[in-house]
Amino acid sequence: MPSSADMKITMSLLKKIERIRIRLHKRFQDFYTSYPGFNCKVIDKSSFLYMHDEIFTREVYRFISSRPNPFIIDCGANIGLATIYFKRLYPEAKVVAFEPDPAIFSTLQENLESANVSRGVSCVQACVTSTPGEVTFYSDHADGGSLIAASSNKKPITVKAVSLAEYLTEKVDFLKIDIEGAEYDVLNSVKDKLGGVENIFVEYHSFSKDRQTLAEILTILSEANFRYYLEPGGSHSKNPFLERQQYEGMDMQVNIFGYR
């Protein structure tokens, strides 16, 4: 019978092999993998590997809740990896997960069921904005769909929009906002309601053709009595005075962690 050490080595090797298999796929191609510990549907290899490393390996969303059933809002749920992480961390958590892209929304639901964490999760097929209604959403069949038409390879579709303010009517233990450029407008619309939020994560996106709003976002968080920690996101430059990295029209991404 193999020892526990041998089993760990075998599992590690199998994960490395599976990661190589994932990398051999073409981008924007659907496939399934057991890499995150369940039969996960993937819609794009590159965005999946980045999200997996950030969420499951680095555990950037790990937080301590004062109650066993925290209320978590996931704005920009994509294929569900963050929501699954939250439910593994706190199985009794109540989660509202927003995803506007119809194709990705169905994958989100499928993955939650496959990971056996759908109980207590409310999936909303809508874009989180400052005002409800309908908006034009630019889909890229990965993790970069947004309200900003920054590249020609994104497909415009009309989606439902909901106001975040409608969901900030009770204590929120964790608020995740990864909405590809709409973060300032949304935060500005709920700045008077952030007092009921214990922890907040914001992925800030700086589009090179638009005015930067990082300073305003940090001011909103400071005035809501958050302390914050910043780290570079997926798009950053080694020598910004000489040449700024450009990805999907963005010249900078910053991960903002707000806490009490």
Disulfide bonds with the S-S distance in Angstrom:
none
